[in-house]
Amino acid sequence: MSYSTEAIRTIAMLGHTNSGKTALAEALLHGAGMIGNSGSLERGSTVSDYDPLERKYQHSLYSAVLHLDHRDTRVHLIDTPGYPDFMGQAIGALPAVESAAIVINAQTGIEMITTRMMQLAQQRQLCRMIIVNKIDADNIDLPGLVARIQEAFGKECLPINLPAAGGTKVVDCFFNPGGESDFSSVEAAHRALVDQVVEVDPELMALYLEQGEIAPEQLHAPFEQALRENHLVPICFVSARNGIGIQELLDVFVKLMPNPTEGNPPMFYRDDANAPDGHAEIRALPDPAKHVLAHVFKVTVDPYVGKLGVFRIHQGTVMRDSLLYIGDGRKPFKVAHLFLLQGKEQVEIQQAGPGDICAVAKVEDIEFDAVLHDAAEDDHIHLKPLPFPAPIYGLAIEAKRRGDEQRMWEILQKLTAEDPCLKVEHLIDTNQTVLLGLGELHLRCAIERMTEMYKMDIGTHPPKIAYRETIAGKAEGHYRHKKQTGGAGQFGEVFLRIEALPRGEGFEFIDAVKGGAIPYQFIPAVEKGVRQVLEAGPLAGFPMQDVRVTVYDGKSHPVDSKEIAFSTAGRKAFIDAIMKARPIVLEPIVNIEVVTPEESMGDIIGDLSGKRGQVSGMNTVQDANVVIAGQVPLSELNGYQSRLHSATGGRGSYTLEFSHYDLVPPAVQQRMVSQHKVAPDD
């Protein structure tokens, strides 16, 4: 069945691990009559956690696309992982939806990923709602949780329904002006919602002050405006396990959350040299009659089925047999089959329009974050980049069987195509292939996927820390490359200056050569030489970042100047400048949250302090547990799981999130420099 754009809702379910997102998705599918019975994580029978590794670990590792039909409305749901190691999958889902539903466990309250997802959803200008799950659990304080939510995220977080009858049902507070509830009062919650909504519409506010009440149908447009402007974040209460509040939540999705014509438009832009920042904003219109604009937010690669590209249509209509272009590509592909997804199941459909989430299979050129369109002139259109966390935890890997190196590399490319936070680096100085991820579990799952799904025997080495190099000052560099071998020679001379960029800014190359001192055709060769140094810095062999390089002068020879000469001159001039600009080594610092029994708190704090860590806060949660938050260098956490297990008798757990790069201590840097073996120069 095809739905109009106004009858579509798109919602990503986000939140910390164990908040119950997958169980909630099952309850919603069951409540809408899409499945006969809710699946179970323990039995491995859920619609969204269908991957063998997800069933093994009993929590989500990948985002899953689902759909349900309720009250003549199609709701597209994206169930996302909550474990910090797999946060890239959750972030990748944000451009595909109008609304972000942040799920909170009523027992554990606000956790690290809760806060992170609330911030990211706001940055992407999504309409947000909070779903408090497990309201029928023991030892919970729902009024206190609502107070903590408002303290953390603002007074605009207001209950849109409330638990009633001892947590066995929920009662609506928006359409219903009165009734009984377990805490607060329905009348007070209704009044607070109306007061908040009418604030965005001065005329409606004047009418409200005059009449003292506003009909719900008059509040629809200002309600959507309040959501778009982050002036309202509704809070809903449910218990996925027992189905409490599920029908009410489905009604909230359909009646109150925005359709694609009501949400904030996606952040498309086109490369434009005349624009102030080089980018011209493009507004995608949710009109099925216009040309196609769609965004690929998920890619899966199955060794038997092939590549599956999952995309959200923002404009136009995609039909079976449509011809679509991928990004700047000039060769279109034909949509041989168009699918609607229900977990691993693929339902073939004839067409899809604005707001729909669908998939195409066996299109090898399709990539994560690609923009799909049906007009060749629509190239150079992109979506505003997503703030993915940097992969900082590494393993050196190698094929156990000789001759499998090429196959191993091909499998790695498939894994990195699926996961934006999984990276592969080849370290030239040590000739090692390093797989980088967000944590130990992230890499363990990737290795298991290689061995179990692709039958690839892999050997691993101790984790490699993703150190970086940069500079602390300014300097100039110069090198003249002159080589005579009997015939035609090589000549290139480069003058450049370097300076540090703010931390995290990356790299910038500026061509400031005047008068053709270096012919324009050789400038790319100079940049190529400079970028070779970025891959392995001269101080300790780590990649460089946060450097601006300005090439301002040089010399050439009408016969002997070649690209290789200027590439070599650029590389050595850059090295010359780096060694004069106080080069430094940076190490990754991570945010850490440790959940520990109260009696082990002192041991944990002492251990973190002894590892150059800084504790920033503590919070007591249920069952006499304490959450310790702080920052610590990643290099100090090797073997931390074993230490934590020993200190807490197996009852402790921790989560990591990349924070920033910072200077390594001078003694550590000196040791790294002394251990670095410089390859002989050619």
C-alpha positions in Angstrom: 0.0 0.0 0.0 1.3 3.4 -1.0 1.0 6.3 1.5 0.9 10.1 0.8 3.7 12.1 2.2 1.4 13.6 4.9 0.6 10.1 6.1 4.2 9.1 6.8 6.2 9.4 10.0 9.9 8.7 10.3 11.4 8.1 13.8 14.8 7.0 15.0 14.8 5.3 18.4 18.0 6.3 20.2 19.4 5.8 23.7 21.9 4.0 25.9 22.3 0.3 25.9 19.7 -1.6 28.0 17.2 1.2 27.7 14.9 -1.3 25.9 14.8 0.1 22.3 14.6 -3.2 20.6 12.0 -4.6 23.0 10.0 -1.3 22.4 10.3 -1.8 18.6 8.9 -5.3 19.0 6.0 -4.0 21.2 5.2 -1.3 18.7 5.2 -3.8 15.8 2.9 -6.1 17.8 0.7 -3.3 18.9 0.2 -2.2 15.3 -0.6 -5.8 14.2 2.5 -6.2 12.1 3.7 -9.3 14.0 1.7 -12.0 15.9 3.9 -11.9 19.0 6.7 -9.8 20.3 10.1 -11.4 19.9 12.6 -11.9 22.6 16.3 -10.8 22.9 17.0 -13.9 25.0 15.5 -16.2 22.4 17.0 -14.3 19.5 13.6 -13.9 17.9 13.3 -10.1 17.5 12.7 -8.5 14.0 15.4 -5.9 14.3 18.3 -7.9 16.0 18.5 -10.5 13.3 22.2 -10.7 12.8 23.9 -13.8 14.3 26.3 -11.7 16.3 23.4 -9.6 17.7 21.7 -12.8 18.9 25.0 -14.0 20.4 25.6 -10.7 22.4 21.9 -10.1 23.0 22.0 -6.4 22.1 21.9 -4.3 18.9 25.1 -3.9 16.9 23.6 -2.4 13.8 20.7 -0.1 13.0 17.6 -1.9 11.7 14.9 -0.4 9.5 11.3 -1.3 10.4 7.8 -0.1 9.4 4.3 -0.3 10.8 0.9 0.9 9.8 -1.4 2.6 12.3 -4.5 4.6 11.8 -4.0 4.9 8.0 -0.4 6.1 8.6 2.9 4.5 7.7 5.5 4.8 10.5 9.2 4.1 9.5 11.2 3.2 12.6 15.0 2.8 12.9 16.1 0.8 15.9 19.7 1.8 16.7 22.4 0.4 19.0 22.9 2.0 22.4 26.4 0.6 23.1 29.0 3.4 22.7 31.2 1.2 20.5 28.4 1.1 17.9 27.3 4.8 18.1 28.2 5.4 14.5 25.2 3.3 13.4 22.9 5.5 15.5 24.4 8.8 14.3 24.1 7.5 10.7 20.3 7.2 11.1 19.8 10.9 12.0 19.5 12.3 8.5 16.9 9.7 7.6 14.2 10.9 10.0 12.1 13.9 11.1 11.9 12.8 14.7 14.3 11.4 17.3 12.8 9.3 20.1 15.4 9.1 22.9 14.6 6.0 25.1 15.5 6.2 28.8 15.5 3.2 31.2 13.4 4.2 34.2 15.7 2.3 36.4 19.1 3.7 35.3 17.9 7.2 34.2 20.1 9.6 32.2 23.3 7.9 30.9 26.2 8.9 28.7 24.6 8.0 25.3 21.2 9.6 26.4 22.9 13.0 26.7 24.9 12.5 23.5 21.9 11.6 21.4 19.8 14.4 22.7 22.6 16.8 21.7 23.1 15.3 18.3 19.4 15.3 17.5 19.2 18.9 18.4 22.3 19.8 16.3 20.6 18.0 13.3 17.5 20.1 13.9 15.3 17.0 14.5 12.1 17.1 16.4 12.8 15.3 19.7 10.7 13.3 22.1 11.7 11.2 25.2 10.3 7.8 25.9 10.7 6.5 29.5 10.6 2.7 29.3 10.2 0.1 32.0 7.8 2.2 34.1 6.6 -1.0 35.9 10.0 -2.0 37.2 10.9 -2.1 40.9 12.7 0.7 42.8 12.0 3.5 40.3 11.4 7.2 41.0 9.5 8.6 38.0 8.8 12.1 39.4 12.5 12.3 40.3 13.5 11.2 36.8 11.3 13.8 35.2 12.9 16.4 37.4 16.4 15.2 36.3 15.4 15.2 32.6 14.2 18.8 32.9 17.4 19.8 34.8 19.6 18.1 32.1 17.7 19.0 29.0 15.5 22.0 29.9 12.1 22.9 31.2 10.7 22.3 27.6 10.7 18.6 28.4 7.1 18.0 29.5 5.1 14.8 30.0 2.5 14.3 27.3 1.1 11.4 29.2 1.5 10.1 32.7 1.5 6.6 34.4 -1.7 5.7 36.2 -3.3 2.9 38.3 0.1 2.0 39.8 2.0 1.9 36.5 -0.5 -0.4 34.8 -1.6 2.1 32.3 -0.9 5.6 31.0 -3.3 8.6 30.7 -3.1 11.2 27.9 -2.4 14.8 29.1 -2.6 16.7 25.7 -6.1 15.9 24.4 -7.4 15.1 27.9 -7.6 18.1 30.3 -8.2 16.0 33.4 -8.0 12.6 35.1 -6.1 10.6 37.7 -2.3 9.8 37.5 0.3 8.3 39.8 2.2 11.5 40.2 1.7 15.2 39.3 -1.8 15.7 37.9 -3.2 15.4 34.4 -4.7 18.8 34.7 -1.4 20.4 35.6 0.5 18.5 32.9 -2.2 19.5 30.3 -1.9 23.1 31.3 1.9 23.1 31.1 1.8 21.6 27.6 -0.7 24.2 26.3 1.2 27.0 27.9 4.4 25.8 26.2 2.8 25.4 22.8 0.9 28.7 22.6 4.1 30.6 23.3 5.3 30.1 19.7 2.1 31.8 18.3 1.3 35.3 19.7 -2.2 35.3 18.2 -3.1 32.0 19.7 -1.6 33.0 23.0 -3.8 36.1 23.0 -6.8 33.9 22.3 -5.8 31.5 25.0 -5.5 34.3 27.6 -8.9 35.6 26.6 -10.7 32.2 26.5 -8.7 30.2 29.1 -8.7 27.1 26.9 -7.8 26.1 23.3 -9.3 23.3 21.3 -6.7 20.5 20.5 -7.2 20.9 16.7 -6.1 24.6 17.0 -2.9 23.5 18.6 -1.6 21.2 15.9 0.3 23.7 13.8 1.9 25.5 16.9 2.7 22.1 18.4 4.7 21.1 15.2 6.4 24.5 15.3 7.3 24.1 19.0 8.8 20.7 18.1 10.8 22.1 15.1 12.1 25.0 17.3 13.1 22.7 20.2 10.6 24.7 22.3 8.9 21.4 23.3 10.2 17.9 24.0 7.3 15.6 24.9 7.9 12.8 27.4 6.0 9.5 27.0 5.8 6.6 29.5 5.7 3.0 28.4 6.6 -0.6 29.5 7.6 -2.5 26.4 7.7 -5.8 28.3 4.0 -5.6 29.3 2.7 -3.4 26.5 1.7 -0.6 28.9 1.4 2.7 27.0 2.2 1.2 23.5 -1.2 2.1 21.9 -0.9 5.6 23.4 2.6 5.9 22.0 1.5 4.8 18.5 -1.2 7.5 18.7 1.4 10.1 19.7 3.5 9.1 16.7 0.5 9.4 14.3 -1.4 12.4 15.8 1.4 14.6 17.0 4.9 13.9 15.5 5.7 15.7 12.3 5.3 14.3 8.8 7.9 15.1 6.1 6.2 18.3 5.2 6.2 19.5 8.8 9.7 18.7 10.0 12.8 20.8 9.5 14.2 20.3 6.0 17.3 18.1 5.5 20.7 19.9 5.4 21.6 19.6 1.7 24.1 21.9 0.0 25.8 22.3 -3.3 29.5 23.1 -3.9 29.5 26.8 -5.0 32.7 28.8 -5.4 30.6 32.1 -5.3 29.1 31.3 -1.9 30.8 32.7 1.2 31.9 29.3 2.6 31.9 27.5 -0.8 28.5 25.9 -0.1 25.1 27.0 -1.3 22.2 25.6 0.7 19.6 23.5 -1.1 16.1 23.0 0.2 14.7 19.6 -0.6 10.9 19.9 -1.0 8.8 16.8 -0.1 7.0 16.9 -3.4 6.6 13.6 -5.2 6.4 15.4 -8.6 9.8 17.0 -8.4 13.1 15.5 -9.3 14.6 12.9 -7.0 16.8 13.7 -4.0 17.6 10.9 -1.7 20.3 10.1 0.9 22.0 6.7 1.6 22.2 6.4 5.4 23.0 2.6 5.7 24.9 0.1 3.6 25.0 -3.7 4.3 27.2 -6.2 2.5 26.1 -9.8 2.6 28.5 -12.4 1.2 25.6 -14.2 -0.5 23.2 -11.4 -1.4 25.7 -8.6 -2.1 25.5 -4.9 -1.3 22.2 -3.4 -0.1 21.9 0.4 0.0 19.2 1.8 2.3 18.1 5.4 1.6 15.6 8.0 2.6 13.7 9.8 -0.2 13.5 13.6 0.6 12.1 14.7 -2.8 10.6 13.2 -5.9 9.4 9.6 -6.6 11.6 6.5 -7.1 10.0 3.8 -9.1 11.0 0.4 -10.2 13.1 0.8 -13.4 14.0 4.4 -12.4 17.5 5.6 -13.5 19.4 7.2 -10.6 22.8 8.8 -10.3 25.1 8.3 -7.3 26.7 11.6 -6.2 29.0 13.1 -8.8 28.9 9.9 -10.9 28.0 10.3 -14.6 26.7 6.8 -15.1 23.2 6.1 -13.8 22.1 2.7 -12.4 18.7 1.2 -13.0 16.5 0.4 -10.0 15.8 -3.2 -10.9 14.1 -3.9 -7.5 12.9 -1.5 -4.9 12.4 -2.9 -1.4 10.7 -1.9 1.9 12.6 -3.3 4.9 11.2 -5.1 7.9 14.5 -6.1 9.7 16.1 -8.7 7.4 13.0 -9.2 5.4 12.7 -7.3 2.0 9.3 -6.5 0.7 9.3 -5.5 -3.0 7.4 -2.4 -3.9 6.7 -0.6 -7.1 7.4 3.0 -6.0 8.2 5.2 -3.1 8.0 8.9 -2.4 9.1 11.7 -0.1 9.4 10.4 3.5 9.8 6.8 2.5 12.8 4.7 3.5 13.6 1.9 1.1 16.5 0.0 -0.4 18.1 -1.2 -3.6 20.3 -4.3 -3.9 23.4 -5.3 -5.9 24.4 -1.7 -6.8 28.2 -2.0 -6.2 28.9 1.7 -6.6 26.5 2.8 -3.9 28.2 4.1 -0.7 27.2 5.3 2.7 26.4 9.1 2.8 25.9 9.2 -1.0 23.2 11.5 -2.5 21.0 9.8 -5.1 19.3 11.9 -7.8 17.8 11.5 -11.2 19.3 14.5 -13.0 22.9 14.6 -14.2 23.1 18.3 -13.5 22.3 17.6 -9.8 25.9 16.5 -9.1 28.0 18.1 -6.3 25.1 17.9 -3.9 25.9 16.7 -0.4 24.4 16.4 3.0 25.9 18.3 5.9 28.6 16.0 7.4 27.7 14.0 10.5 29.8 14.3 13.6 31.0 10.7 13.9 33.3 9.9 16.8 36.9 9.2 15.8 38.0 5.5 15.8 40.8 5.4 18.3 41.1 1.8 19.4 43.2 -0.3 17.1 44.3 -3.9 16.4 47.1 -4.9 14.1 45.7 -7.8 12.0 47.2 -10.2 9.5 46.0 -13.1 7.4 47.0 -16.4 9.0 47.3 -18.2 5.6 49.9 -17.0 3.2 48.3 -15.6 0.0 45.1 -14.4 1.7 46.3 -10.8 2.1 44.3 -9.6 -0.9 41.1 -11.4 0.2 41.6 -10.0 3.7 41.8 -6.5 2.3 38.7 -6.9 0.2 36.7 -8.1 3.3 38.0 -5.2 5.3 36.7 -2.8 2.6 33.2 -4.4 2.9 33.2 -4.0 6.7 34.3 -0.4 6.5 31.6 0.3 3.8 29.0 -0.8 6.4 30.3 1.1 9.4 31.4 4.7 9.2 33.3 4.4 12.5 35.4 1.4 11.3 38.7 2.4 9.5 41.6 0.6 8.1 45.2 2.0 8.0 48.3 0.6 6.6 51.4 1.7 8.6 54.2 2.1 6.1 57.0 2.2 8.7 55.9 -1.1 10.3 54.2 -2.6 7.2 51.2 -3.4 9.4 47.4 -3.3 8.6 45.6 -1.7 11.5 41.8 -2.0 12.0 40.6 1.0 14.0 37.2 1.2 15.9 35.5 2.8 18.8 36.4 0.2 21.4 37.3 -3.4 22.2 33.9 -4.8 21.5 33.6 -2.9 18.3 36.8 -4.6 16.9 36.0 -8.0 18.4 32.7 -8.0 16.5 34.4 -7.0 13.3 37.0 -9.8 13.7 34.2 -12.3 14.5 32.3 -11.2 11.4 35.4 -11.8 9.3 35.9 -15.3 10.7 32.3 -16.5 11.0 30.6 -14.8 8.0 33.5 -14.6 5.5 35.5 -17.7 6.8 38.7 -15.7 7.0 41.4 -16.8 9.5 42.8 -13.6 11.1 45.7 -13.1 13.5 45.7 -10.1 15.8 48.3 -8.2 17.8 48.0 -6.0 20.9 46.0 -2.8 20.4 47.7 0.1 18.7 46.9 3.5 20.1 46.0 6.1 17.4 48.6 8.7 18.4 48.9 11.8 16.2 51.6 14.4 15.5 51.2 18.1 15.1 53.3 21.3 15.6 53.3 23.9 18.3 54.8 26.8 16.4 55.3 28.4 13.0 58.3 27.8 10.7 59.4 27.9 7.1 60.9 25.1 5.1 62.9 24.8 1.9 64.2 22.1 -0.3 65.9 22.0 -3.7 65.6 18.6 -5.4 68.3 18.2 -8.1 69.1 14.9 -9.6 71.2 14.2 -12.7 71.4 10.7 -14.0 73.1 11.2 -17.4 70.0 11.9 -19.5 67.2 14.2 -18.5 67.5 15.2 -14.8 65.0 16.1 -12.1 64.7 19.6 -10.7 62.2 21.3 -8.3 62.6 23.8 -5.5 59.9 24.6 -2.9 59.6 27.2 -0.2 56.7 26.9 2.2 55.6 28.0 5.7 53.6 26.1 8.2 51.5 26.9 11.2 49.3 25.1 13.7 45.5 24.9 13.3 43.1 24.6 16.2 42.9 21.1 17.6 40.7 18.9 15.4 40.8 21.1 12.3 42.7 18.6 10.2 44.8 19.9 7.3 44.8 22.9 5.0 46.9 23.4 1.9 47.2 27.0 0.4 48.8 27.9 -2.9 50.3 31.4 -2.6 52.8 31.1 -5.4 53.1 34.4 -7.4 54.3 34.9 -11.0 54.5 31.2 -11.9 57.6 30.6 -9.8 56.2 27.0 -9.6 54.2 26.3 -12.7 50.6 25.6 -11.9 50.7 22.1 -13.2 53.3 21.1 -10.5 51.3 22.5 -7.5 49.3 19.2 -7.1 52.6 17.4 -7.1 53.8 19.6 -4.2 50.6 18.9 -2.3 51.0 15.2 -3.0 54.5 15.3 -1.4 53.2 17.2 1.6 50.3 14.7 2.1 52.8 11.9 2.1 54.3 13.3 5.3 50.8 13.6 6.8 50.5 9.8 6.6 53.6 9.2 8.8 55.0 12.3 10.6 58.8 12.7 10.8 58.9 12.9 14.6 57.6 9.5 15.7 56.0 8.1 12.5 52.3 8.9 13.5 49.8 10.6 11.2 49.9 14.4 11.3 46.9 16.7 11.9 46.0 20.3 12.6 48.6 21.9 10.2 48.2 24.7 7.6 50.8 24.5 4.8 51.3 27.6 2.5 53.5 27.2 -0.5 54.7 30.7 -1.5 57.8 30.3 -3.7 60.0 28.0 -5.7 62.0 27.5 -8.8 61.6 25.3 -11.9 63.7 24.2 -14.9 62.2 24.3 -18.4 63.5 20.8 -19.2 64.3 19.0 -15.9 61.2 19.9 -13.8 58.9 17.0 -13.4 56.1 16.0 -11.0 58.3 13.6 -9.1 60.9 16.4 -8.5 58.3 18.8 -7.0 56.6 16.0 -5.0 60.0 15.1 -3.5 60.8 18.8 -2.9 57.4 19.4 -1.3 57.8 16.4 1.0 61.3 17.4 2.2 60.5 21.1 2.6 57.6 20.1 4.7 59.7 17.9 6.9 62.3 20.7 7.2 59.6 23.1 8.4 58.1 20.6 10.8 61.4 19.9 12.6 61.7 23.7 13.2 58.2 24.2 14.4 58.4 22.3 17.7 56.7 19.0 16.7 54.7 17.3 19.3 52.9 13.9 19.8 49.3 13.9 20.7 47.4 11.1 22.4 43.7 10.3 22.4 41.8 11.2 25.6 38.5 9.5 26.3 35.5 10.1 28.4 35.0 7.2 30.7 32.0 6.1 32.8 32.5 3.3 35.3 29.6 1.7 37.0 30.8 0.1 40.2 29.5 -1.2 43.5 29.7 1.6 46.2 32.3 -0.4 48.2 34.7 -0.5 45.3 34.5 3.2 44.5 37.7 4.2 46.2 39.7 1.5 44.4 38.3 2.6 41.0 39.1 6.3 41.6 42.6 5.4 42.8 43.2 3.3 39.8 42.0 6.0 37.4 44.1 8.7 39.1 47.2 6.4 38.9 46.6 6.1 35.2 46.8 9.9 34.6 43.0 10.1 34.7 40.8 12.9 36.1 37.5 12.1 37.8 34.9 14.8 37.0 31.8 13.5 38.9 30.0 10.7 40.7 26.4 9.7 40.8 24.6 7.1 42.9 22.2 4.9 40.9 20.0 2.0 41.9 21.2 -1.1 43.8 23.9 0.8 45.7 25.9 1.3 42.5 27.9 4.4 41.7 28.7 5.9 38.3 32.1 7.5 38.1 32.7 9.9 35.2 36.0 11.3 34.1 38.7 11.5 31.4 41.8 9.3 30.9 44.4 8.7 28.2 43.4 5.7 26.1 46.9 4.3 26.3 46.4 3.8 30.0 43.3 1.5 29.5 45.0 -1.5 28.1 43.7 -4.5 30.1 41.3 -2.2 32.0 38.5 -4.7 31.8 40.5 -7.3 33.7 41.5 -4.7 36.4 37.9 -3.6 36.8 36.7 -7.2 37.0 39.2 -7.9 39.7 38.4 -4.7 41.7 34.6 -5.1 41.6 34.3 -8.9 41.8 33.0 -9.0 38.2 30.2 -6.5 39.0 31.7 -3.4 37.3 31.3 -2.2 33.8 32.5 0.8 31.8 31.9 2.8 28.6 34.2 4.9 26.6 33.7 7.9 24.2 36.4 9.8 22.4 36.9 13.3 23.8 39.9 15.0 22.3 43.6 14.8 21.6 46.1 16.2 24.1 49.9 16.3 24.5 51.7 13.2 25.7 54.1 13.8 28.7 57.6 14.8 27.6 59.1 11.6 28.8 56.7 9.5 26.8 57.3 11.6 23.7 61.1 11.2 24.1 60.7 7.5 24.3 58.5 7.4 21.2 61.0 9.5 19.2 63.9 7.3 20.2 62.0 4.2 19.2 61.0 5.6 15.8 63.1 4.1 13.0 63.3 6.5 10.0 63.2 4.7 6.7 66.2 5.4 4.4 65.5 8.2 2.0 65.6 7.7 -1.7 
